[in-house]
Amino acid sequence: MGLKLERPLLFFDLETTGTNIIRDRIVEISCVKLFPDGNYTQKTRRINPGIPIPEEATKVHHITNEDVAECPTFKQVSKSLLDYFEDCDIAGFNSNKFDVPLLVEEFARAGIKFDVAGRKFVDVQNIFHKMEQRTLVAAYKFYCGKDLTEAHAAVADTMATMEVLLAQVEKYDNLGNDVKSLSDFSTGDRNLDLAARIVLNDDNVPVFNFGKHKGRPVEEVLRREPSFYSWVMQGEFPKNTKDVLTQLKYQFTHK
C-alpha cells in the first residue's frame, strides 16, 4: 500500500540556534516537496539568524556563525519560501511541536502570516513513537535498513524523514495511506493547536493542557480569570497557540 496524495506533501527540517520556539532562529531549512505522481523537488537554504549561534547548537548541527555570515536573513527569503509551501500539506519529524511553530514565528517576524488553516500536518515522529518508540536514527535503520550517517544535517534528516514515512505506509496496513489519515494519527484530532497546549476533552470541550489550569475548560478560565488570556498573549507561547486562544475567546464572547 503506497502513500496516496491529493496534493503535494512538503517535508521540512530546521537547524536552529536553539530549542526555544519564541527566542531562537533558523540557521538552515531543508525542504522536500513530494508530488502525487511520486516525483519530488528538494531545496536547502542556510539563513543568517541575526543572532549568535551558541556553541552548544553548533555542536549539534555543525553550522557556525562564519558559515552563515554572508547568507540572507529569513525576511529576505520569506516570500519565496512562502510560495514554495503554498498549497502543500506538511510533514516532518517532531514538526508539530517544534519546526512548524518556530517557522510560524519566523514568518510573523517577517511580517507574513503563515496560515496553518486548511493544511494537514503529518508528524512522522508521532507515528514512529506510537508504533515503535525510537529516534529518527533508529527509525531510519528500522524502517529503511540504512544508517543515518549525517544525522542533524537538515538535508539528510529531511530525506530520511520522507523515506521513513513512505516505509511506514508500506509497513502498517491499519495506518492509512492518505494524508488525512496520517495527519489524524500523528497529530491527534484532540489538539486544537500544534503544540497541544489547548485540547478537546472527552466531552469535546476545549480545555487547557498545561499549567495551573490544566484540564479546565478554556471558556471557564477566561470568564473567571480574564488576566490569564493577557498572560498567555505576553508570554513565550507559540503564535499558533495564541491565535487559537484568541479565536476561542472571540467565539465565547460572541455566542
QUITASUL-V895413 format. One record per residue. N is the residue number from 1. RES is the residue in one small letter. SS is DSSP state (2 for helix, 1 for strand, 0 for the rest). PHI is phi in whole degrees, -180 to 180 (* if undefined). D_FIRST is the distance of its C-alpha to the first C-alpha in Angstrom with 2 decimals. Layout:
BEGIN
n:N res:RES ss:SS phi:PHI d_first:D_FIRST
n:N res:RES ss:SS phi:PHI d_first:D_FIRST
END
This chain:
BEGIN
n:1 res:m ss:0 phi:* d_first:0.00
n:2 res:g ss:0 phi:-85 d_first:3.80
n:3 res:l ss:0 phi:-68 d_first:6.82
n:4 res:k ss:1 phi:-107 d_first:8.66
n:5 res:l ss:0 phi:-120 d_first:12.38
n:6 res:e ss:0 phi:-100 d_first:15.47
n:7 res:r ss:0 phi:-150 d_first:17.88
n:8 res:p ss:0 phi:-58 d_first:18.23
n:9 res:l ss:1 phi:-113 d_first:17.21
n:10 res:l ss:1 phi:-101 d_first:20.14
n:11 res:f ss:1 phi:-87 d_first:20.03
n:12 res:f ss:1 phi:-149 d_first:23.59
n:13 res:d ss:1 phi:-143 d_first:25.84
n:14 res:l ss:1 phi:-114 d_first:29.57
n:15 res:e ss:1 phi:-109 d_first:32.37
n:16 res:t ss:1 phi:-135 d_first:35.35
n:17 res:t ss:0 phi:-79 d_first:38.93
n:18 res:g ss:0 phi:173 d_first:37.97
n:19 res:t ss:0 phi:-111 d_first:35.97
n:20 res:n ss:0 phi:-88 d_first:38.03
n:21 res:i ss:0 phi:-60 d_first:36.07
n:22 res:i ss:0 phi:-82 d_first:39.35
n:23 res:r ss:0 phi:-91 d_first:41.58
n:24 res:d ss:0 phi:-83 d_first:39.44
n:25 res:r ss:0 phi:-130 d_first:38.37
n:26 res:i ss:1 phi:-82 d_first:35.69
n:27 res:v ss:1 phi:-113 d_first:36.63
n:28 res:e ss:1 phi:-156 d_first:33.39
n:29 res:i ss:1 phi:-131 d_first:30.26
n:30 res:s ss:1 phi:-125 d_first:27.27
n:31 res:c ss:1 phi:-127 d_first:24.55
n:32 res:v ss:1 phi:-127 d_first:21.38
n:33 res:k ss:1 phi:-100 d_first:20.35
n:34 res:l ss:1 phi:-96 d_first:16.79
n:35 res:f ss:0 phi:-96 d_first:16.76
n:36 res:p ss:0 phi:-56 d_first:14.33
n:37 res:d ss:0 phi:-83 d_first:14.78
n:38 res:g ss:0 phi:96 d_first:13.65
n:39 res:n ss:0 phi:-77 d_first:17.32
n:40 res:y ss:1 phi:-148 d_first:19.07
n:41 res:t ss:1 phi:-120 d_first:22.70
n:42 res:q ss:1 phi:-135 d_first:24.38
n:43 res:k ss:1 phi:-136 d_first:27.69
n:44 res:t ss:1 phi:-133 d_first:29.79
n:45 res:r ss:1 phi:-140 d_first:33.17
n:46 res:r ss:1 phi:-89 d_first:35.83
n:47 res:i ss:0 phi:-133 d_first:37.99
n:48 res:n ss:1 phi:-78 d_first:41.52
n:49 res:p ss:0 phi:-75 d_first:41.28
n:50 res:g ss:0 phi:81 d_first:44.97
n:51 res:i ss:0 phi:-136 d_first:45.57
n:52 res:p ss:0 phi:-63 d_first:45.98
n:53 res:i ss:0 phi:-88 d_first:42.98
n:54 res:p ss:0 phi:-61 d_first:43.91
n:55 res:e ss:2 phi:-57 d_first:44.17
n:56 res:e ss:2 phi:-62 d_first:41.71
n:57 res:a ss:2 phi:-71 d_first:39.00
n:58 res:t ss:2 phi:-62 d_first:39.83
n:59 res:k ss:2 phi:-63 d_first:39.45
n:60 res:v ss:2 phi:-82 d_first:35.80
n:61 res:h ss:2 phi:-106 d_first:34.71
n:62 res:h ss:0 phi:65 d_first:37.72
n:63 res:i ss:0 phi:-104 d_first:38.58
n:64 res:t ss:0 phi:-103 d_first:42.31
n:65 res:n ss:2 phi:-60 d_first:44.60
n:66 res:e ss:2 phi:-65 d_first:45.78
n:67 res:d ss:2 phi:-62 d_first:42.28
n:68 res:v ss:2 phi:-110 d_first:41.91
n:69 res:a ss:0 phi:-57 d_first:45.60
n:70 res:e ss:0 phi:-101 d_first:45.27
n:71 res:c ss:0 phi:-83 d_first:41.83
n:72 res:p ss:0 phi:-70 d_first:41.54
n:73 res:t ss:1 phi:-79 d_first:41.43
n:74 res:f ss:2 phi:-61 d_first:38.50
n:75 res:k ss:2 phi:-60 d_first:40.60
n:76 res:q ss:2 phi:-69 d_first:41.08
n:77 res:v ss:2 phi:-106 d_first:37.36
n:78 res:s ss:2 phi:-61 d_first:36.32
n:79 res:k ss:2 phi:-69 d_first:36.33
n:80 res:s ss:2 phi:-68 d_first:34.30
n:81 res:l ss:2 phi:-68 d_first:31.79
n:82 res:l ss:2 phi:-60 d_first:31.62
n:83 res:d ss:2 phi:-62 d_first:30.95
n:84 res:y ss:2 phi:-67 d_first:28.04
n:85 res:f ss:2 phi:-83 d_first:26.46
n:86 res:e ss:0 phi:-62 d_first:27.21
n:87 res:d ss:0 phi:59 d_first:24.60
n:88 res:c ss:0 phi:-120 d_first:21.91
n:89 res:d ss:1 phi:-80 d_first:19.98
n:90 res:i ss:1 phi:-127 d_first:20.60
n:91 res:a ss:1 phi:-135 d_first:18.91
n:92 res:g ss:1 phi:-174 d_first:20.68
n:93 res:f ss:0 phi:-114 d_first:21.67
n:94 res:n ss:0 phi:64 d_first:24.26
n:95 res:s ss:2 phi:-75 d_first:24.45
n:96 res:n ss:2 phi:-67 d_first:25.12
n:97 res:k ss:2 phi:-95 d_first:28.25
n:98 res:f ss:2 phi:-126 d_first:29.54
n:99 res:d ss:2 phi:-62 d_first:28.31
n:100 res:v ss:2 phi:-65 d_first:27.94
n:101 res:p ss:2 phi:-58 d_first:31.24
n:102 res:l ss:2 phi:-67 d_first:33.08
n:103 res:l ss:2 phi:-63 d_first:31.88
n:104 res:v ss:2 phi:-59 d_first:33.13
n:105 res:e ss:2 phi:-63 d_first:36.44
n:106 res:e ss:2 phi:-64 d_first:36.83
n:107 res:f ss:2 phi:-62 d_first:36.29
n:108 res:a ss:2 phi:-61 d_first:38.81
n:109 res:r ss:2 phi:-65 d_first:41.34
n:110 res:a ss:0 phi:-85 d_first:40.93
n:111 res:g ss:0 phi:81 d_first:41.75
n:112 res:i ss:0 phi:-122 d_first:38.32
n:113 res:k ss:0 phi:-88 d_first:36.24
n:114 res:f ss:0 phi:-96 d_first:32.57
n:115 res:d ss:0 phi:-81 d_first:31.14
n:116 res:v ss:0 phi:-91 d_first:28.27
n:117 res:a ss:0 phi:-65 d_first:28.40
n:118 res:g ss:0 phi:85 d_first:25.66
n:119 res:r ss:0 phi:-103 d_first:23.18
n:120 res:k ss:0 phi:-101 d_first:20.16
n:121 res:f ss:1 phi:-121 d_first:20.32
n:122 res:v ss:1 phi:-111 d_first:17.54
n:123 res:d ss:1 phi:-102 d_first:19.29
n:124 res:v ss:2 phi:-63 d_first:17.24
n:125 res:q ss:2 phi:-63 d_first:20.23
n:126 res:n ss:2 phi:-64 d_first:20.15
n:127 res:i ss:2 phi:-61 d_first:16.57
n:128 res:f ss:2 phi:-62 d_first:17.69
n:129 res:h ss:2 phi:-65 d_first:20.97
n:130 res:k ss:2 phi:-70 d_first:19.66
n:131 res:m ss:2 phi:-93 d_first:17.39
n:132 res:e ss:0 phi:-134 d_first:19.57
n:133 res:q ss:0 phi:60 d_first:22.75
n:134 res:r ss:0 phi:-140 d_first:23.19
n:135 res:t ss:0 phi:-97 d_first:24.19
n:136 res:l ss:2 phi:-62 d_first:22.40
n:137 res:v ss:2 phi:-60 d_first:23.96
n:138 res:a ss:2 phi:-69 d_first:22.75
n:139 res:a ss:2 phi:-62 d_first:19.24
n:140 res:y ss:2 phi:-64 d_first:19.09
n:141 res:k ss:2 phi:-69 d_first:20.49
n:142 res:f ss:2 phi:-67 d_first:18.35
n:143 res:y ss:2 phi:-86 d_first:14.86
n:144 res:c ss:2 phi:-109 d_first:15.84
n:145 res:g ss:0 phi:68 d_first:18.80
n:146 res:k ss:0 phi:-128 d_first:21.17
n:147 res:d ss:0 phi:-93 d_first:24.36
n:148 res:l ss:0 phi:-87 d_first:24.79
n:149 res:t ss:0 phi:-79 d_first:28.31
n:150 res:e ss:0 phi:-117 d_first:29.03
n:151 res:a ss:0 phi:-58 d_first:28.10
n:152 res:h ss:0 phi:73 d_first:29.82
n:153 res:a ss:0 phi:-101 d_first:29.86
n:154 res:a ss:2 phi:-55 d_first:28.11
n:155 res:v ss:2 phi:-66 d_first:26.34
n:156 res:a ss:2 phi:-66 d_first:25.10
n:157 res:d ss:2 phi:-65 d_first:23.94
n:158 res:t ss:2 phi:-68 d_first:22.17
n:159 res:m ss:2 phi:-63 d_first:20.31
n:160 res:a ss:2 phi:-63 d_first:19.45
n:161 res:t ss:2 phi:-62 d_first:18.20
n:162 res:m ss:2 phi:-62 d_first:15.79
n:163 res:e ss:2 phi:-64 d_first:14.52
n:164 res:v ss:2 phi:-64 d_first:14.32
n:165 res:l ss:2 phi:-62 d_first:12.25
n:166 res:l ss:2 phi:-60 d_first:9.63
n:167 res:a ss:2 phi:-70 d_first:9.84
n:168 res:q ss:2 phi:-62 d_first:9.96
n:169 res:v ss:2 phi:-62 d_first:6.70
n:170 res:e ss:2 phi:-71 d_first:5.28
n:171 res:k ss:2 phi:-79 d_first:8.25
n:172 res:y ss:0 phi:-106 d_first:8.73
n:173 res:d ss:0 phi:-65 d_first:7.34
n:174 res:n ss:0 phi:-90 d_first:10.35
n:175 res:l ss:0 phi:-83 d_first:10.05
n:176 res:g ss:0 phi:91 d_first:8.52
n:177 res:n ss:0 phi:-121 d_first:6.96
n:178 res:d ss:1 phi:-109 d_first:10.35
n:179 res:v ss:2 phi:-65 d_first:13.46
n:180 res:k ss:2 phi:-61 d_first:15.55
n:181 res:s ss:2 phi:-62 d_first:13.57
n:182 res:l ss:2 phi:-67 d_first:13.41
n:183 res:s ss:2 phi:-65 d_first:17.04
n:184 res:d ss:2 phi:-61 d_first:18.19
n:185 res:f ss:2 phi:-70 d_first:16.84
n:186 res:s ss:2 phi:-86 d_first:18.25
n:187 res:t ss:2 phi:-93 d_first:21.32
n:188 res:g ss:0 phi:89 d_first:22.36
n:189 res:d ss:0 phi:-78 d_first:23.66
n:190 res:r ss:0 phi:-94 d_first:27.08
n:191 res:n ss:1 phi:-85 d_first:27.88
n:192 res:l ss:0 phi:-95 d_first:30.04
n:193 res:d ss:0 phi:-123 d_first:30.45
n:194 res:l ss:0 phi:-64 d_first:28.22
n:195 res:a ss:0 phi:-84 d_first:30.44
n:196 res:a ss:0 phi:60 d_first:30.36
n:197 res:r ss:0 phi:-81 d_first:34.14
n:198 res:i ss:1 phi:-129 d_first:34.10
n:199 res:v ss:1 phi:-133 d_first:31.84
n:200 res:l ss:1 phi:-93 d_first:31.88
n:201 res:n ss:0 phi:-84 d_first:33.42
n:202 res:d ss:0 phi:-63 d_first:32.75
n:203 res:d ss:0 phi:-98 d_first:34.89
n:204 res:n ss:0 phi:62 d_first:32.96
n:205 res:v ss:0 phi:-102 d_first:36.02
n:206 res:p ss:1 phi:-64 d_first:35.72
n:207 res:v ss:1 phi:-131 d_first:37.18
n:208 res:f ss:1 phi:-74 d_first:37.91
n:209 res:n ss:0 phi:-120 d_first:35.85
n:210 res:f ss:0 phi:-158 d_first:38.35
n:211 res:g ss:2 phi:65 d_first:42.03
n:212 res:k ss:2 phi:-67 d_first:44.87
n:213 res:h ss:2 phi:-103 d_first:43.30
n:214 res:k ss:0 phi:-57 d_first:39.99
n:215 res:g ss:0 phi:90 d_first:38.93
n:216 res:r ss:0 phi:-90 d_first:41.55
n:217 res:p ss:1 phi:-58 d_first:40.80
n:218 res:v ss:2 phi:-60 d_first:40.96
n:219 res:e ss:2 phi:-61 d_first:43.30
n:220 res:e ss:2 phi:-63 d_first:45.69
n:221 res:v ss:2 phi:-65 d_first:45.87
n:222 res:l ss:2 phi:-67 d_first:46.48
n:223 res:r ss:2 phi:-75 d_first:49.15
n:224 res:r ss:2 phi:-85 d_first:50.97
n:225 res:e ss:0 phi:-137 d_first:50.54
n:226 res:p ss:0 phi:-56 d_first:50.22
n:227 res:s ss:2 phi:-67 d_first:50.85
n:228 res:f ss:2 phi:-65 d_first:47.47
n:229 res:y ss:2 phi:-61 d_first:45.81
n:230 res:s ss:2 phi:-63 d_first:48.14
n:231 res:w ss:2 phi:-62 d_first:47.48
n:232 res:v ss:2 phi:-66 d_first:43.73
n:233 res:m ss:2 phi:-61 d_first:44.36
n:234 res:q ss:2 phi:-93 d_first:46.69
n:235 res:g ss:0 phi:-90 d_first:44.68
n:236 res:e ss:0 phi:-88 d_first:42.05
n:237 res:f ss:0 phi:-112 d_first:39.05
n:238 res:p ss:0 phi:-58 d_first:36.16
n:239 res:k ss:2 phi:-58 d_first:36.88
n:240 res:n ss:2 phi:-61 d_first:33.80
n:241 res:t ss:2 phi:-64 d_first:35.23
n:242 res:k ss:2 phi:-63 d_first:38.61
n:243 res:d ss:2 phi:-65 d_first:37.21
n:244 res:v ss:2 phi:-65 d_first:35.48
n:245 res:l ss:2 phi:-64 d_first:38.69
n:246 res:t ss:2 phi:-63 d_first:40.78
n:247 res:q ss:2 phi:-63 d_first:38.71
n:248 res:l ss:2 phi:-65 d_first:39.08
n:249 res:k ss:2 phi:-59 d_first:42.78
n:250 res:y ss:2 phi:-63 d_first:43.21
n:251 res:q ss:2 phi:-62 d_first:41.51
n:252 res:f ss:2 phi:-68 d_first:43.72
n:253 res:t ss:2 phi:-86 d_first:46.89
n:254 res:h ss:0 phi:-121 d_first:46.22
n:255 res:k ss:0 phi:-68 d_first:45.51
END
